[in-house]
Amino acid sequence: MRKPSAEGVARAAAKIAEILPMTPLLPVEYGKSRFWLKAECLQPVGAFKIRGGWHRLSDLTGEERVRGVVAVSSGNHAQGVAWAAKRLGISATIVMPRDAPAIKVERTKQLGATVVPYDRMTEDREAIGQAIAAEHGSVYVHAFADPWVIEGQGSTGIEITRQLGRQPARIAVCCGGGGLTAGIALACPEAQVIPVEPEGWDDVCRSIEAGEIQCIAPDAPRTACDALQTFATSPLNFDVIRQRCKFGLRVSEHEIREAQRFAFSHLRIVLEPGGAVALAAALSGKLELDEHTVVVATGGNADPEAFARLLVK
């Protein structure tokens, strides 16, 4: 398999700059600290996943485009792939968990993709997706274990560097499978890249600590972070992560909710739970904060009713 590279990230960034404006890099003051927040929640699909989707699909050959694409996602990768597929005239089938937020499912359908539901805890989503791809001869676009996807996500780091005029000392990243973490690590070799995960869904943290890929615990707790519920990272991602990430951070559900509230009340932006975990690490004191720190807010596709309840409480 082709491996992701810094050169690939630079090429992806150039392609993405042709069709999308840079997302804002917002200055944040918290207590006596000042840091930066990269608002990927303001992408056209509400998440950074549009980057990897565009880089992957725009690199398909004419023959591959005719055969279409298949992806597996709880919603953000689904929308990124569906958005790119619609723009390029490619058919897309997305395998989504039955408990995915309704807003993500609906928006994926609105972009023209066919949605195939599955049970997150009892069915193998990768097997379902790959079987559909094999049946139709489609290209399987993995949510994180794909070199083009990793490079596309890494374009976030290229933008951060351009906006700051330098590479930051540290970048905190919301982490599920590790596509964004690995991509930014390739894009910003001078920065310390810190993956942040929900407690119990900490396979990347556990893998870094063990020096080899680890799965989540069999009794992993419930989490509101549907976008980060990956059972294990892949060798493609971990090859980069283990070389560049010295440690990862874990945050609680309470800390995530507090970060969502802070983003709304102080920054006037909406973050879904999975898009707020890096900010949660910053606000809870687990992350070193100064003007050389960047926190990536990865997604804003929050369920309206759940978000309203969050604000009321």
Residue pairs with C-beta under 8 A, 6 or more apart in sequence:
1 147
1 236
2 147
3 147
3 236
3 239
4 147
4 148
4 150
4 151
4 154
4 182
4 183
4 186
4 236
4 240
5 147
5 151
5 186
6 186
6 187
6 189
8 147
8 148
8 151
8 154
8 186
9 151
9 154
9 155
9 157
9 158
9 183
9 186
9 187
10 158
10 187
11 151
12 51
12 55
12 148
12 151
12 152
12 154
12 155
13 154
13 155
13 158
13 159
13 187
15 54
15 55
15 58
16 51
16 54
16 55
16 152
16 155
19 54
19 87
20 43
20 44
20 50
20 54
22 159
22 162
22 163
23 38
23 39
23 40
23 42
23 43
23 159
24 38
24 39
24 42
25 36
25 37
25 38
25 39
25 159
25 160
25 163
25 164
25 294
26 36
26 37
26 38
26 39
26 267
27 34
27 35
27 36
28 34
28 35
28 36
28 37
28 266
28 267
28 295
30 262
30 282
30 283
30 289
33 289
33 290
34 289
34 290
34 291
35 282
35 289
35 290
35 291
35 293
35 294
35 295
36 160
36 164
36 168
36 291
36 293
36 294
36 295
37 267
37 279
37 294
37 295
37 296
37 297
38 156
38 159
38 160
38 294
38 295
38 296
38 297
39 267
39 269
39 297
40 47
40 48
40 156
40 275
40 296
40 297
40 298
40 299
41 47
41 269
41 270
41 271
41 272
41 275
41 297
41 298
41 299
41 300
42 269
42 300
43 50
43 51
44 50
44 83
45 76
45 79
45 80
45 82
45 83
45 107
45 111
45 301
46 76
46 79
46 107
46 299
46 300
46 301
47 76
47 79
47 80
47 227
47 275
47 298
47 299
47 300
47 301
48 76
48 153
48 156
48 180
48 296
48 298
48 299
49 73
49 76
49 77
49 79
49 80
49 81
49 143
49 153
49 299
50 79
50 80
50 83
50 84
51 80
51 152
51 153
51 155
51 156
52 77
52 80
52 146
52 148
52 149
52 150
52 151
52 152
52 153
52 179
52 183
53 77
53 80
53 81
53 82
53 83
53 84
53 85
53 141
53 149
53 152
54 80
54 83
54 84
54 87
54 152
55 148
55 149
55 151
55 152
55 155
56 81
56 84
56 141
56 146
56 148
56 149
56 152
57 65
57 69
57 81
57 84
57 85
57 88
57 90
57 141
58 84
58 88
59 148
60 69
60 88
60 90
60 139
64 139
65 88
65 89
65 90
67 136
67 137
67 138
67 139
68 85
68 90
68 91
68 92
68 93
68 136
68 138
68 139
69 81
69 85
69 90
69 91
69 92
69 93
69 138
69 139
69 140
69 141
70 92
70 93
70 94
70 95
70 129
70 130
70 132
70 133
70 136
70 138
70 139
70 140
70 141
71 77
71 78
71 81
71 92
71 93
71 94
71 95
71 129
71 140
71 141
71 142
71 143
72 94
72 95
72 96
72 125
72 126
72 128
72 129
72 142
72 143
73 79
73 81
73 94
73 95
73 96
73 143
74 96
74 97
74 100
74 101
74 104
74 120
74 226
74 227
74 229
75 96
75 100
75 101
75 103
75 104
75 105
75 107
75 108
75 226
75 227
75 301
76 104
76 227
76 274
76 298
76 299
76 301
77 143
78 94
78 96
78 104
78 108
78 113
78 115
79 104
79 107
79 108
79 111
79 301
81 92
81 94
81 113
81 141
82 92
82 94
82 108
82 111
82 112
82 113
83 111
84 90
85 91
85 92
85 111
85 112
85 113
86 92
86 111
86 112
86 113
91 114
92 112
92 113
92 114
93 113
93 114
93 115
93 116
93 132
93 136
93 138
94 108
94 113
94 114
94 115
94 116
95 115
95 116
95 117
95 118
95 125
95 128
95 129
95 132
96 104
96 105
96 108
96 115
96 116
96 117
96 118
97 117
97 118
97 119
97 120
97 125
97 226
98 117
98 118
98 119
98 120
99 120
99 226
100 226
101 226
101 272
101 301
101 302
101 303
101 306
102 303
103 301
103 302
103 303
103 304
104 301
105 115
107 301
108 115
109 115
116 128
116 132
118 125
118 128
120 229
129 140
130 140
132 138
133 139
133 140
141 149
142 149
142 234
143 149
143 176
143 177
143 179
144 150
144 176
144 177
144 178
144 179
144 230
144 233
144 234
144 237
145 177
145 179
145 233
145 234
145 236
145 237
146 179
146 236
147 236
149 179
150 179
150 182
150 183
150 186
150 236
150 237
150 240
151 183
151 186
152 183
153 179
153 180
153 182
153 183
153 184
154 180
154 182
154 183
154 184
154 185
154 186
154 187
155 183
155 187
156 180
156 183
156 184
156 187
156 296
157 171
157 183
157 184
157 185
157 186
157 187
157 188
157 191
158 187
160 167
160 168
160 171
160 184
160 188
160 294
161 167
161 187
161 188
164 294
167 188
167 189
167 190
167 191
168 188
168 191
168 292
168 293
168 294
169 191
169 192
169 290
169 292
169 293
170 191
170 192
170 193
170 194
170 287
170 288
170 292
170 293
170 294
171 184
171 188
171 191
171 192
171 193
171 194
171 293
171 294
171 295
171 296
172 194
172 196
172 249
172 278
172 281
172 282
172 287
172 293
172 294
172 295
172 296
173 180
173 181
173 184
173 193
173 194
173 195
173 196
173 278
173 296
173 298
174 180
174 196
174 227
174 228
174 274
174 275
174 276
174 277
174 278
174 296
174 297
174 298
174 299
175 181
175 195
175 196
175 197
175 204
175 228
175 248
175 277
176 197
176 227
176 228
176 229
176 230
176 274
177 230
177 233
177 234
177 237
178 195
178 204
178 233
178 234
178 237
178 238
178 241
179 237
180 296
180 298
181 193
181 195
181 204
181 237
181 241
181 245
182 236
182 237
182 240
182 241
182 244
184 191
184 193
184 296
185 193
185 240
185 241
185 243
185 244
185 245
186 240
189 244
191 294
192 246
193 244
193 245
194 245
194 247
194 248
194 249
194 281
194 287
195 204
195 205
195 208
195 241
195 245
195 248
195 249
196 248
196 249
196 250
196 251
196 277
196 278
196 280
196 281
196 287
197 203
197 204
197 205
197 228
197 248
197 249
197 250
197 251
197 277
198 223
198 225
198 228
198 250
198 251
198 252
198 253
198 256
198 273
198 274
198 277
199 221
199 223
199 250
199 251
199 252
199 253
200 216
200 217
200 220
200 221
200 223
201 216
201 220
201 223
201 225
201 228
201 229
201 230
202 216
202 248
202 250
203 213
203 214
203 215
203 216
203 230
203 231
203 232
203 233
204 233
204 241
204 248
205 247
205 248
205 249
205 250
206 214
206 216
207 213
207 214
207 232
207 233
207 238
207 241
207 242
208 241
208 242
208 245
208 246
208 247
208 248
209 247
211 242
213 232
213 233
213 234
213 235
213 238
214 232
215 231
215 232
216 231
216 232
223 229
223 253
223 273
224 253
224 256
224 257
224 273
224 274
224 306
225 256
225 273
225 274
225 277
226 273
226 274
227 272
227 273
227 274
227 275
227 298
227 299
228 274
228 277
233 241
249 281
249 286
249 287
251 259
251 277
251 280
251 281
251 284
251 286
252 280
253 273
255 280
255 281
255 283
255 284
256 273
256 276
256 277
256 280
257 273
257 310
258 280
258 283
258 284
259 271
259 276
259 277
259 279
259 280
259 282
259 283
260 271
260 272
260 273
260 276
260 302
260 307
260 310
261 310
261 311
262 279
262 283
263 269
263 270
263 271
263 276
263 279
263 297
264 270
264 271
264 311
269 297
269 300
270 300
270 302
270 307
271 279
271 297
271 299
271 300
271 302
272 299
272 300
272 301
272 302
272 303
273 302
274 298
274 299
275 297
275 298
275 299
275 300
275 301
276 297
278 287
278 295
278 296
278 297
278 298
279 295
279 297
281 287
281 295
282 289
282 293
282 295
287 293
287 295
